[in-house]
């Protein structure tokens, strides 16, 4: 997010904190409905902001751990089956599972997945000739699960790059809707309450005054909402609150 978006999100979070107990303001006409829309749109912005900062480093660590699990499982299965095939004279099977650690742990990730899948498939095809004391269906199923996990993790970094880009594009529209929920609904419900509910009014306006500074949210910027003018009779109260903030 850019600096302006950070400022808007800060204001929205402070506003949300004013309404931690919606029941306190349920008697205010129009506020529950406006608050529902506001919180929904804030939630969307928050989720997009999280998607925008997804860590590739964490994904790389998960990918490497997944490939390590797949490799260890493959070498274990291959070692057991190779020993049995060598004793039983199953030359073709022995060749199919004769993988070397230095080969299966190096090279391109795609090739490593293909090699591990090849071992699995060879053992699965010959499972009827292998005693359960050597290999079981459950063990092969576990190996396949680890291969599938590694294959999925292989595409994860690219998927995250794309998702971060999409989130960045969608944030602009999400912030526009969030602004509309604040200025078009919450402001219209709360600002007329400067006499009937001065505590809520002053908290809301003090928050607006803190955020609406040059460099954050300005009425001179195209598409930005114009700050609502404070009624003259409430100026002193608002000034006091703003100064205290």
Backbone bond lengths (Angstrom), bond angles and torsions (degrees), N, CA, C in turn:
res aa  C-N    CA-C-N  psi(-1)  N-CA   C-N-CA  omega(-1)  CA-C   N-CA-C  phi
1 X - - - 1.455 - - 1.521 109.87 -
2 X 1.334 115.49 149.32 1.453 119.27 175.76 1.532 109.64 -85.01
3 X 1.353 116.07 176.91 1.462 120.70 -175.27 1.526 112.14 -61.50
4 X 1.316 116.56 -38.96 1.462 119.97 -179.22 1.529 110.90 -66.04
5 X 1.326 116.78 -40.70 1.460 120.21 178.85 1.520 111.22 -66.50
6 X 1.335 116.29 -38.50 1.465 119.61 176.26 1.529 110.59 -60.56
7 X 1.333 116.60 -41.31 1.467 120.63 179.64 1.525 110.92 -64.02
8 X 1.317 116.11 -42.52 1.466 120.10 179.44 1.527 110.94 -64.26
9 X 1.323 116.04 -41.75 1.460 119.40 -179.89 1.523 110.70 -66.48
10 X 1.328 117.10 -36.93 1.468 120.84 176.73 1.518 110.51 -61.02
11 X 1.333 115.45 -45.29 1.465 119.10 179.49 1.528 110.51 -62.43
12 X 1.300 116.62 -43.08 1.464 120.02 -178.28 1.525 111.07 -64.35
13 X 1.328 117.21 -39.19 1.462 120.00 178.61 1.525 111.38 -65.21
14 X 1.332 116.43 -39.97 1.466 119.81 177.97 1.526 109.87 -65.14
15 X 1.315 116.79 -41.74 1.463 120.24 177.36 1.526 111.08 -60.42
16 X 1.329 116.29 -43.62 1.463 119.98 -179.77 1.524 110.72 -61.19
17 X 1.336 116.42 -34.94 1.461 120.34 179.96 1.532 111.97 -66.29
18 X 1.333 117.49 -22.95 1.464 120.90 178.38 1.523 111.77 -71.52
19 X 1.321 116.39 -19.18 1.462 120.53 -173.58 1.524 111.56 -120.30
20 X 1.328 117.11 39.79 1.464 120.21 -179.08 1.517 112.17 -64.95
21 X 1.329 116.72 -24.30 1.466 121.11 176.91 1.524 108.73 -122.90
22 X 1.335 117.20 86.19 1.473 121.04 -176.40 1.520 113.89 -54.80
23 X 1.340 117.02 -26.44 1.472 119.90 -177.89 1.523 111.76 -63.22
24 X 1.348 116.24 -26.78 1.463 119.96 -180.00 1.524 111.86 -65.47
25 X 1.320 116.85 -25.45 1.464 120.64 -175.94 1.532 112.60 -116.69
26 X 1.338 115.91 14.03 1.464 120.00 -176.59 1.520 112.31 -63.88
27 X 1.342 116.56 -23.66 1.461 120.09 -177.56 1.523 112.70 -78.84
28 X 1.326 117.17 -11.13 1.466 120.88 -178.66 1.530 108.84 -81.29
29 X 1.293 116.85 119.47 1.462 121.59 -175.61 1.526 111.21 -60.16
30 X 1.313 115.80 125.84 1.458 121.44 176.06 1.521 114.90 87.89
31 X 1.339 117.67 -16.36 1.463 119.44 -175.87 1.528 113.78 -69.92
32 X 1.336 120.67 -44.70 1.466 119.06 179.64 1.529 112.68 -56.91
33 X 1.340 115.93 -41.88 1.467 119.41 179.92 1.535 110.90 -66.67
34 X 1.339 115.85 -45.73 1.468 119.58 179.80 1.518 111.02 -63.37
35 X 1.323 116.30 -38.07 1.460 120.78 -179.81 1.524 111.77 -66.71
36 X 1.324 117.30 -37.80 1.466 121.15 178.37 1.528 111.11 -61.80
37 X 1.324 115.76 -46.21 1.466 120.08 178.74 1.525 110.53 -62.78
38 X 1.330 116.02 -45.47 1.467 121.41 -179.27 1.528 111.44 -59.09
39 X 1.338 117.38 -49.14 1.459 120.83 -177.47 1.526 112.11 -66.59
40 X 1.333 116.53 -35.45 1.468 119.83 176.54 1.518 110.75 -62.82
41 X 1.312 116.47 -44.12 1.465 120.59 -178.05 1.529 111.51 -72.79
42 X 1.318 116.58 -33.04 1.459 119.66 174.21 1.523 110.34 -65.15
43 X 1.323 116.27 -40.80 1.463 120.18 178.05 1.520 111.95 -60.88
44 X 1.323 116.75 -38.72 1.467 120.46 177.98 1.520 110.75 -64.08
45 X 1.328 116.49 -44.95 1.468 120.32 178.78 1.529 110.43 -61.09
46 X 1.319 116.90 -43.99 1.468 120.89 -179.93 1.527 110.88 -60.57
47 X 1.330 117.08 -43.07 1.462 119.75 -178.93 1.523 111.50 -67.38
48 X 1.327 117.12 -39.12 1.463 120.61 177.70 1.528 110.80 -67.01
49 X 1.332 116.35 -36.94 1.470 120.06 178.53 1.520 110.88 -63.80
50 X 1.330 116.98 -38.09 1.463 120.53 177.56 1.528 111.07 -67.41
51 X 1.326 116.18 -41.60 1.471 119.40 177.92 1.527 111.25 -63.13
52 X 1.320 116.49 -33.43 1.457 121.08 -176.84 1.532 112.04 -68.27
53 X 1.313 117.41 -26.38 1.470 120.38 -175.97 1.529 112.48 -111.42
54 X 1.327 117.08 22.49 1.455 119.37 176.93 1.531 110.45 -56.40
55 X 1.312 116.25 138.18 1.465 121.58 -175.28 1.527 111.86 -88.49
56 X 1.333 115.48 122.13 1.461 119.95 174.04 1.526 110.77 -71.13
57 X 1.315 116.29 -32.27 1.460 119.66 -179.31 1.522 110.94 -59.70
58 X 1.327 116.22 -43.13 1.463 119.93 178.92 1.524 111.05 -62.86
59 X 1.330 116.38 -39.02 1.462 119.91 179.32 1.527 110.99 -67.07
60 X 1.321 116.59 -40.03 1.465 119.87 177.86 1.533 110.76 -61.62
61 X 1.320 116.34 -39.79 1.462 119.91 178.78 1.524 110.62 -65.18
62 X 1.338 116.61 -42.57 1.471 120.05 177.31 1.515 111.06 -64.00
63 X 1.326 116.90 -40.34 1.467 120.47 178.96 1.523 110.88 -62.02
64 X 1.323 116.44 -47.38 1.468 119.82 -179.02 1.525 111.40 -63.05
65 X 1.345 116.12 -39.52 1.465 119.53 178.30 1.525 110.70 -66.39
66 X 1.334 116.59 -38.96 1.466 120.23 178.57 1.516 112.15 -65.19
67 X 1.325 116.83 -40.29 1.463 119.91 178.51 1.528 111.21 -69.27
68 X 1.316 116.38 -33.32 1.471 119.08 177.13 1.522 110.50 -65.60
69 X 1.346 116.91 -42.99 1.469 120.63 177.51 1.522 110.75 -61.54
70 X 1.325 116.99 -44.11 1.466 121.23 179.72 1.520 111.05 -62.31
71 X 1.324 116.59 -43.58 1.468 120.97 -178.02 1.519 111.36 -64.92
72 X 1.330 116.77 -45.86 1.465 119.99 -179.90 1.521 111.37 -61.83
73 X 1.329 116.78 -43.64 1.463 120.49 179.57 1.522 111.26 -64.05
74 X 1.335 116.61 -40.84 1.468 120.96 179.92 1.519 111.40 -64.91
75 X 1.313 116.96 -45.25 1.472 120.42 -179.71 1.526 111.47 -64.78
76 X 1.324 115.96 -35.56 1.464 119.17 178.69 1.529 111.17 -66.64
77 X 1.340 115.74 -48.10 1.465 119.85 178.22 1.526 110.85 -62.36
78 X 1.318 115.77 -45.49 1.466 120.15 -178.79 1.519 111.20 -61.29
79 X 1.320 117.78 -40.71 1.464 120.87 -179.82 1.513 112.36 -64.03
80 X 1.334 117.37 -44.79 1.466 121.05 179.42 1.524 111.52 -63.35
81 X 1.332 116.02 -46.55 1.468 120.28 -176.89 1.525 110.99 -70.50
82 X 1.311 117.61 -37.32 1.468 120.47 178.88 1.531 110.64 -62.18
83 X 1.329 116.78 -43.37 1.467 120.14 179.19 1.520 110.87 -61.46
84 X 1.344 116.66 -42.70 1.468 120.28 178.06 1.530 110.86 -65.69
85 X 1.319 117.74 -45.95 1.471 121.17 -178.50 1.515 111.31 -62.79
86 X 1.321 116.62 -37.54 1.465 120.01 179.49 1.522 110.82 -66.33
87 X 1.335 117.72 -39.79 1.461 121.77 178.85 1.526 111.45 -71.06
88 X 1.344 116.39 -37.24 1.470 120.88 -174.96 1.521 112.72 -87.64
89 X 1.304 117.62 -1.77 1.470 119.82 179.42 1.524 113.02 74.96
90 X 1.339 117.65 25.54 1.467 121.38 178.84 1.534 107.99 -92.20
91 X 1.339 114.18 77.87 1.464 120.70 -171.38 1.530 112.46 -61.09
92 X 1.335 116.85 -43.75 1.461 119.65 -177.36 1.522 111.40 -63.18
93 X 1.334 116.72 -43.71 1.451 120.95 178.87 1.528 111.02 -64.16
94 X 1.319 114.89 -39.21 1.464 119.42 179.65 1.526 111.00 -60.74
95 X 1.325 115.98 -40.88 1.467 120.29 179.18 1.531 110.55 -66.36
96 X 1.328 116.51 -40.36 1.466 121.07 -176.76 1.523 113.16 -65.69
97 X 1.327 116.53 -30.16 1.469 119.03 -177.12 1.528 112.38 -105.42
98 X 1.310 116.84 6.48 1.465 120.53 -178.17 1.526 110.74 -81.63
99 X 1.327 115.83 73.89 1.466 120.43 178.79 1.526 109.28 -102.02
100 X 1.304 115.83 143.60 1.456 121.08 -179.48 1.526 109.69 -101.06
101 X 1.330 116.69 139.93 1.468 120.35 -178.70 1.515 113.39 -54.24
102 X 1.312 118.74 -42.06 1.458 120.78 -177.40 1.524 112.40 -66.90
103 X 1.331 116.66 -21.67 1.462 120.61 178.93 1.526 110.94 -84.68
104 X 1.332 116.46 -46.24 1.463 120.50 -175.09 1.527 112.58 -76.54
105 X 1.326 116.85 -15.08 1.470 119.53 179.12 1.523 112.81 -98.24
106 X 1.319 117.22 0.67 1.458 120.70 -179.35 1.530 109.72 -127.45
107 X 1.292 114.82 -179.36 1.458 119.47 178.51 1.508 112.86 85.75
108 X 1.318 115.37 -175.26 1.462 120.93 -178.47 1.522 109.99 -69.10
109 X 1.326 114.36 146.25 1.457 119.01 -178.37 1.524 111.60 -59.15
110 X 1.322 116.97 -39.00 1.463 120.18 -179.29 1.528 111.17 -61.43
111 X 1.326 116.61 -41.14 1.463 121.07 -179.87 1.522 111.40 -68.00
112 X 1.313 116.60 -35.25 1.459 120.33 179.21 1.523 111.14 -66.80
113 X 1.335 116.15 -40.61 1.465 119.62 176.40 1.526 110.06 -63.51
114 X 1.307 116.53 -43.85 1.468 121.21 -179.87 1.524 111.19 -61.38
115 X 1.327 117.29 -40.85 1.453 121.49 -179.86 1.530 111.38 -65.93
116 X 1.324 116.73 -44.38 1.467 120.49 179.35 1.526 111.28 -65.84
117 X 1.331 116.16 -39.15 1.461 119.75 177.32 1.516 110.76 -64.24
118 X 1.325 116.89 -36.16 1.460 120.69 178.08 1.520 112.12 -63.21
119 X 1.326 116.82 -41.00 1.469 120.37 177.01 1.525 110.12 -62.88
120 X 1.312 116.26 -47.02 1.467 120.43 178.88 1.523 111.29 -57.02
121 X 1.319 116.71 -49.08 1.458 120.42 -175.49 1.533 111.61 -65.42
122 X 1.314 117.30 -37.31 1.465 120.95 178.99 1.520 110.83 -65.16
123 X 1.323 115.73 -43.05 1.467 119.34 179.43 1.529 110.49 -68.53
124 X 1.330 117.25 -40.26 1.466 120.56 179.44 1.521 111.38 -61.93
125 X 1.331 116.92 -38.84 1.462 120.99 -179.57 1.527 112.10 -68.40
126 X 1.325 116.48 -29.35 1.473 120.42 -177.08 1.520 112.42 -104.81
127 X 1.343 117.16 12.46 1.459 120.73 -173.28 1.529 112.40 -58.99
128 X 1.339 117.02 -30.34 1.458 120.23 179.91 1.515 113.19 -65.88
129 X 1.306 118.10 -20.71 1.475 122.10 -179.26 1.534 111.67 -99.46
130 X 1.321 116.73 2.19 1.467 120.85 -177.43 1.524 109.36 -111.65
131 X 1.314 118.88 125.20 1.469 121.27 179.36 1.534 111.10 -62.49
132 X 1.340 115.09 150.85 1.468 119.45 179.81 1.517 111.84 -66.73
133 X 1.310 116.36 -19.43 1.463 119.03 176.30 1.530 111.25 -69.77
134 X 1.333 115.52 -17.08 1.469 120.61 179.06 1.519 110.53 -99.51
135 X 1.334 116.36 -47.73 1.470 120.46 -176.05 1.521 109.98 -148.50
136 X 1.348 116.01 141.08 1.459 121.73 -179.91 1.530 110.70 -124.00
137 X 1.320 114.63 163.35 1.462 120.17 177.57 1.534 110.34 -61.87
138 X 1.328 116.35 -39.29 1.459 120.30 -179.16 1.530 111.78 -62.93
139 X 1.330 116.39 -39.32 1.462 119.94 179.72 1.523 110.73 -66.67
140 X 1.323 116.43 -40.17 1.463 119.95 177.71 1.535 111.03 -66.22
141 X 1.325 116.06 -38.17 1.459 119.78 179.00 1.532 110.57 -63.87
142 X 1.315 116.64 -38.63 1.470 120.88 177.58 1.526 110.92 -64.49
143 X 1.337 115.71 -40.44 1.465 119.69 177.42 1.524 110.38 -63.12
144 X 1.321 117.52 -43.82 1.465 120.78 -179.81 1.528 111.03 -62.25
145 X 1.332 116.35 -38.26 1.464 120.03 178.82 1.528 110.64 -62.66
146 X 1.309 116.77 -40.58 1.469 120.15 -179.92 1.534 111.09 -70.44
147 X 1.316 116.49 -33.74 1.469 119.79 175.97 1.525 109.94 -66.46
148 X 1.321 116.46 -43.70 1.465 120.70 179.14 1.525 111.11 -62.68
149 X 1.330 116.66 -40.29 1.462 120.61 178.75 1.518 110.90 -62.80
150 X 1.316 116.15 -44.90 1.469 120.37 179.07 1.524 110.92 -63.17
151 X 1.319 117.05 -39.43 1.466 120.82 179.40 1.526 110.81 -64.12
152 X 1.332 116.10 -41.34 1.468 120.08 178.32 1.533 111.06 -65.62
153 X 1.319 116.34 -41.21 1.465 120.45 -179.61 1.521 111.86 -67.73
154 X 1.315 116.02 -23.71 1.464 120.22 179.35 1.524 110.78 -62.32
155 X 1.323 116.24 -36.36 1.466 120.44 -178.38 1.525 113.08 -90.84
156 X 1.335 117.31 -6.73 1.455 120.98 -173.81 1.529 114.50 -61.56
157 X 1.338 119.73 -45.83 1.477 118.55 -178.66 1.524 112.74 -57.60
158 X 1.322 116.75 -44.96 1.457 120.13 179.13 1.523 110.82 -63.23
159 X 1.316 116.76 -40.12 1.460 120.63 179.69 1.518 111.28 -62.68
160 X 1.324 116.78 -38.03 1.462 120.30 -179.47 1.528 110.86 -69.06
161 X 1.327 116.91 -40.48 1.466 120.40 178.05 1.523 109.85 -58.77
162 X 1.323 116.00 -44.57 1.465 120.61 179.44 1.528 110.56 -65.64
163 X 1.353 116.79 -43.13 1.455 120.61 -177.91 1.522 111.48 -65.64
164 X 1.327 117.55 -37.68 1.471 120.26 177.58 1.524 110.69 -63.87
165 X 1.321 115.97 -39.45 1.457 120.03 179.40 1.529 111.05 -65.94
166 X 1.325 115.79 -42.27 1.463 120.18 178.62 1.531 110.47 -63.34
167 X 1.332 116.44 -43.19 1.461 120.70 179.61 1.526 111.25 -61.39
168 X 1.332 116.84 -40.06 1.461 121.19 178.59 1.526 110.70 -61.67
169 X 1.327 115.97 -42.86 1.462 119.98 179.41 1.535 111.74 -66.13
170 X 1.332 116.22 -37.72 1.459 120.16 -176.40 1.522 112.98 -78.57
171 X 1.338 116.80 -20.14 1.467 119.66 -178.29 1.526 112.56 -62.03
172 X 1.307 117.22 -38.51 1.462 119.80 -177.75 1.524 111.32 -58.81
173 X 1.327 116.61 -46.59 1.458 120.47 179.04 1.536 110.90 -68.52
174 X 1.336 116.63 -37.01 1.463 120.36 179.58 1.528 110.77 -64.52
175 X 1.328 117.29 -39.25 1.467 120.53 177.30 1.531 111.08 -68.41
176 X 1.318 116.60 -35.79 1.462 119.23 177.66 1.529 110.00 -61.37
177 X 1.318 116.65 -42.88 1.460 120.73 179.23 1.525 111.40 -69.05
178 X 1.337 116.38 -35.51 1.460 120.03 177.51 1.531 110.09 -65.73
179 X 1.333 117.31 -43.39 1.460 121.25 176.23 1.529 110.71 -58.09
180 X 1.327 115.28 -42.27 1.467 119.52 -179.30 1.527 111.03 -64.70
181 X 1.335 116.59 -36.96 1.466 119.64 178.72 1.521 111.25 -66.53
182 X 1.347 116.64 -33.77 1.463 120.34 -179.70 1.523 111.07 -77.48
183 X 1.329 115.86 -56.72 1.469 119.70 -173.71 1.520 112.90 -79.23
184 X 1.325 116.29 -29.74 1.461 118.70 -176.68 1.506 113.94 -90.31
185 X 1.362 117.40 -19.32 1.465 119.08 -177.17 1.529 112.20 -125.22
186 X 1.340 118.02 -60.62 1.464 119.53 -178.00 1.523 111.60 -60.59
187 X 1.338 116.56 -47.28 1.468 119.47 -179.60 1.530 111.25 -58.41
188 X 1.304 116.68 -43.08 1.465 120.44 -176.28 1.524 111.94 -67.95
189 X 1.351 115.81 -27.57 1.466 119.22 178.70 1.529 110.97 -82.06
190 X 1.329 116.76 -40.39 1.468 121.02 -171.76 1.528 113.83 -86.68
191 X 1.325 118.00 -40.20 1.465 120.05 -174.13 1.527 114.12 -60.33
192 X 1.334 119.93 -33.93 1.480 118.36 176.74 1.531 113.29 -69.97
193 X 1.348 118.05 -5.35 1.458 121.09 -175.40 1.528 112.96 -91.76
194 X 1.347 117.95 16.62 1.460 119.47 -173.69 1.520 113.53 -63.40
195 X 1.343 116.46 -18.16 1.465 119.49 174.90 1.525 111.70 -100.18
196 X 1.320 116.74 -44.70 1.461 121.10 -174.89 1.526 113.19 -74.35
197 X 1.317 117.31 -35.32 1.465 121.00 -178.50 1.522 109.32 -137.92
198 X 1.326 118.19 69.68 1.459 121.10 -174.73 1.529 113.55 -63.12
199 X 1.341 117.40 -29.88 1.472 119.57 -179.23 1.531 110.34 -63.68
200 X 1.336 116.42 -50.12 1.461 120.30 178.63 1.515 110.69 -65.03
201 X 1.331 116.22 -42.03 1.466 120.82 -179.82 1.524 111.38 -59.30
202 X 1.324 116.84 -48.76 1.463 120.67 -176.21 1.524 112.23 -67.00
203 X 1.331 117.05 -37.47 1.463 119.63 176.47 1.526 110.35 -62.66
204 X 1.304 115.67 -44.20 1.462 120.53 -179.63 1.529 110.84 -63.93
205 X 1.329 117.13 -46.94 1.455 120.37 -178.41 1.517 112.20 -69.45
206 X 1.344 117.49 -37.74 1.460 120.27 178.08 1.520 110.18 -61.03
207 X 1.310 116.21 -39.73 1.460 119.74 177.29 1.514 110.44 -63.97
208 X 1.334 117.39 -41.76 1.461 121.04 179.41 1.517 111.12 -63.18
209 X 1.341 116.98 -40.66 1.461 121.05 -178.57 1.524 111.41 -67.71
210 X 1.321 116.86 -34.30 1.473 120.34 179.19 1.516 110.86 -68.08
211 X 1.330 116.53 -39.86 1.463 119.93 -175.17 1.516 112.13 -83.71
212 X 1.334 117.87 -35.55 1.468 120.67 -175.66 1.525 111.27 -79.31
213 X 1.315 116.78 70.39 1.450 123.00 178.04 1.512 109.88 -115.74
214 X 1.336 118.94 161.72 1.466 120.53 174.98 1.521 110.23 -57.72
215 X 1.316 115.22 133.65 1.459 120.05 179.56 1.508 112.90 94.45
216 X 1.360 117.18 -10.06 1.455 119.00 176.79 1.515 110.00 -115.09
217 X 1.322 116.92 -77.80 1.455 120.34 179.15 1.506 108.37 -129.95
218 X 1.299 117.81 113.32 1.462 121.69 -174.50 1.508 110.44 -124.22
219 X 1.329 114.86 143.87 1.461 118.89 179.11 1.512 111.55 -70.85
220 X 1.374 116.75 -13.46 1.462 119.32 179.73 1.514 112.85 -80.17
221 X 1.331 116.47 -12.33 1.460 119.23 -177.50 1.516 110.52 -84.59
222 X 1.340 117.21 136.13 1.466 119.95 -179.28 1.510 110.75 -59.52
223 X 1.304 114.89 137.40 1.456 119.77 174.48 1.519 113.80 82.25
224 X 1.350 118.53 -6.57 1.445 121.13 -179.15 1.522 110.28 -88.27
225 X 1.339 118.79 144.94 1.461 121.56 179.92 1.511 111.20 -70.18
226 X 1.338 116.95 143.92 1.459 122.27 178.48 1.523 109.41 -82.04
227 X 1.345 118.75 127.19 1.470 120.53 -179.98 1.521 110.60 -56.38
228 X 1.327 115.67 139.79 1.457 120.79 -179.58 1.519 109.46 -76.75
229 X 1.333 117.77 133.65 1.453 121.11 -178.90 1.528 110.46 -71.79
230 X 1.317 114.49 140.97 1.461 120.46 179.94 1.524 110.01 -79.75
231 X 1.326 119.11 132.39 1.468 121.11 175.89 1.515 110.55 -57.44
232 X 1.331 116.83 144.33 1.460 121.89 -174.46 1.510 111.61 -57.31
233 X 1.330 117.51 -42.10 1.453 120.66 -176.03 1.501 113.61 -68.76
234 X 1.341 116.28 -14.83 1.465 119.22 -179.07 1.500 111.99 -104.90
235 X 1.380 117.63 0.68 1.461 121.83 -174.65 1.508 112.06 -58.43
236 X 1.316 116.92 -45.45 1.464 120.53 -176.24 1.512 110.86 -62.95
237 X 1.339 117.25 -42.10 1.459 120.91 -179.27 1.504 111.38 -64.74
238 X 1.336 116.03 -45.08 1.458 121.14 -178.61 1.519 110.35 -65.12
239 X 1.332 117.38 -42.29 1.454 121.48 -179.53 1.511 110.20 -60.37
240 X 1.327 115.66 -41.10 1.460 119.56 -179.56 1.513 111.34 -63.90
241 X 1.332 115.87 -43.72 1.467 120.05 179.32 1.502 111.32 -65.26
242 X 1.347 116.64 -42.93 1.463 120.77 -179.06 1.512 110.38 -63.49
243 X 1.361 117.04 -40.79 1.459 120.80 179.46 1.521 110.39 -64.29
244 X 1.328 116.22 -40.14 1.469 119.97 179.72 1.502 111.04 -65.20
245 X 1.381 117.11 -34.98 1.458 121.29 178.70 1.501 110.88 -66.77
